[in-house]
Amino acid sequence: MTVSFTGQVAIVTGAGGGLGRAHALLLAQRGAAVVVNDFGGARDGSAGSTEAADAVVAEITSAGGRAIANGGNVTSEADMQALAAEALAAFGRIDVLINNAGILRDKSFAKMTMEEFRQVVDVHLSGSAQATKAVWGAMREQGYGRILMTSSTSGSYGNFGQAYYGAAKMGVLELMNVLHAEGAKYGIHTNAILPTADRDAMILENAERRFFIETLETRNRDRLDFHDVAVWAIRNALEEAFEAGRRAGATAAPKS
């Protein structure tokens, strides 16, 4: 099965490197116009520039794709509103949002400060909420939207030295659950992935893993790449939306 995002517009936060960059590149390869957001900070969230986002945009455009860079900070409501406005001005709509931006400041609970706790939660949880809030109105108006949250097994299972990271990532899962319930009637569907520290692996429920392996070609069927999983999650949400609309007697199907 070939998954296409031709004619769609995707925003990816934290897309200057790592998993976010992989999302942005693959979405562009599959036909999406991509807004590459990255604050440009270090792994702990310090500093900031648009250099990383600009580099990913250059990769996309040199391969014939469409993309623009955005250096907004997900912890800033104004920056996220500006991000959505830039996407609409450049491409006319917003179909996909991948909330990927994050920072790490690993310390044991005894050694961490509450300021460090707030900073990590602000980026992962509040940042995901603010980016989503910024695109929510546009998605509601067009009756279509796909939102992907980036949680972590550190949130669902816990990990030593990651009290604030785990708390934020579990919060992201519950935010996803609520947005899924509230957005469905507007054609907005929300999903989540839970990466592990192993860059080539993904923990999925057995049924989901079987479905994924059966419906999406991967380079190695025993080791699932994050960006392939993200594409599958968005596509699966799209198909679920179509089926929900069919059952409800909707006259317009979401774009494929």
FENBELTA-V73251 format. One record per backbone hydrogen bond with DSSP energy under -0.5 kcal/mol. CO is the residue of the C=O (numbers start at 1). NH is the residue of the N-H. Records with the same first field share a line. If there is no record, write none. Layout:
BEGIN
CO: NH + NH
END
This chain:
BEGIN
1: 3
2: 4
5: 8
8: 33
9: 95 + 96
10: 35
11: 98
12: 15 + 37
14: 17
17: 20 + 21
18: 22
19: 23
20: 24
21: 25
22: 26
23: 27
24: 28
25: 29
26: 30
27: 32
28: 31
30: 5
31: 7
33: 10
34: 36 + 68
35: 12 + 37
36: 70
37: 15
39: 49
42: 45
43: 104
46: 42
50: 54
51: 55
52: 56
53: 57
54: 58
55: 59
56: 60
57: 61
58: 62
59: 63
60: 63 + 65
61: 64
66: 34
68: 36
70: 38
72: 74
73: 76
75: 77
76: 80
77: 81
78: 82
79: 83
80: 84
81: 85
82: 86
83: 87
84: 88
85: 89
86: 90
87: 91 + 92
88: 92
95: 146
96: 11
97: 99 + 148
98: 13 + 100
99: 150
107: 163
108: 111 + 112
113: 117
114: 118
115: 119
116: 120
117: 121
118: 122
119: 123
120: 124
121: 125 + 126
122: 127
124: 128
125: 129
126: 130
127: 131
128: 132
129: 133
130: 134
131: 135
132: 135 + 136
133: 137
135: 139
136: 140
137: 141
138: 142
139: 143 + 144
140: 143
145: 189
146: 97
147: 149 + 191
148: 99
149: 151 + 193
151: 195
152: 155 + 156
153: 157 + 158
159: 162
161: 107
162: 166
163: 167
164: 168
165: 169
166: 170
167: 171
168: 172
169: 173
170: 174
171: 175
172: 176
173: 177
174: 178
175: 179
176: 180
177: 181
178: 182
179: 183
180: 184
183: 186 + 188
184: 187
187: 145 + 189
189: 147
191: 149
193: 151
194: 203
195: 153
197: 199
198: 201
199: 226
201: 196
202: 204
205: 209
206: 210
207: 211
208: 212
209: 213
210: 214
211: 215
212: 216
220: 223
225: 229
226: 230
227: 231
228: 232
229: 233
230: 234
231: 235
232: 236
233: 237
234: 238
235: 239
236: 240
237: 241
238: 242
239: 243
240: 244
241: 245
242: 246
243: 247
244: 248
245: 249 + 250
246: 249
END
